Amino acid sequence: MPTVHLKNGDSVQVDIDYLEDYLHENKDKIEPIQVKRRGQLRDRVALENLCVTFSNK
């Protein structure tokens, strides 16, 4: 389930089916945060080749 961080310091897990409605209803209470990536970004060419490989199957 996605986690929404609120400005009062609480974290709320919201079911994916209700996420859009929850975000619209509580947009003033939500604290935008940036999560650090765990790994390196993948090479764009490698991703394009990967997609081509899957589409040929």
C-alpha positions as CSV (number, residue, x, y, z in Angstrom):
1,M,0.0,0.0,0.0
2,P,1.2,3.5,-0.7
3,T,2.2,5.6,2.3
4,V,1.2,9.3,2.5
5,H,3.2,11.6,4.8
6,L,1.2,14.3,6.5
7,K,2.4,17.7,7.7
8,N,1.6,16.8,11.4
9,G,4.2,14.1,11.2
10,D,1.9,11.1,10.8
11,S,2.1,8.5,8.0
12,V,-1.0,6.9,6.6
13,Q,-1.2,3.9,4.4
14,V,-4.0,4.2,1.8
15,D,-5.4,1.4,-0.3
16,I,-4.5,1.9,-4.0
17,D,-8.2,2.0,-5.0
18,Y,-8.9,5.0,-2.8
19,L,-5.5,6.8,-3.2
20,E,-6.7,9.4,-5.8
21,D,-9.7,10.4,-3.8
22,Y,-7.6,10.6,-0.6
23,L,-5.0,12.8,-2.2
24,H,-7.6,15.2,-3.5
25,E,-9.5,15.4,-0.2
26,N,-6.3,15.9,1.9
27,K,-4.1,17.9,-0.4
28,D,-3.6,20.7,2.2
29,K,-2.5,18.2,4.9
30,I,0.1,16.2,2.8
31,E,3.8,16.9,3.2
32,P,5.7,16.4,-0.1
33,I,8.9,14.6,0.5
34,Q,11.7,13.3,-1.8
35,V,12.9,9.8,-1.4
36,K,16.5,9.0,-2.2
37,R,17.0,6.4,-4.9
38,R,18.5,3.2,-3.7
39,G,20.5,2.5,-6.8
40,Q,21.9,4.1,-10.0
41,L,19.6,5.1,-12.8
42,R,19.6,2.6,-15.6
43,D,21.1,3.5,-19.0
44,R,18.3,4.7,-21.4
45,V,19.8,2.7,-24.3
46,A,19.8,-0.5,-22.1
47,L,16.2,0.0,-21.2
48,E,15.2,0.5,-24.9
49,N,17.1,-2.7,-25.8
50,L,15.3,-4.5,-23.0
51,C,11.9,-3.3,-24.3
52,V,12.8,-4.4,-27.8
53,T,13.8,-7.8,-26.5
54,F,10.5,-8.3,-24.7
55,S,8.4,-7.1,-27.7
56,N,10.1,-9.6,-30.0
57,K,8.9,-12.6,-27.9
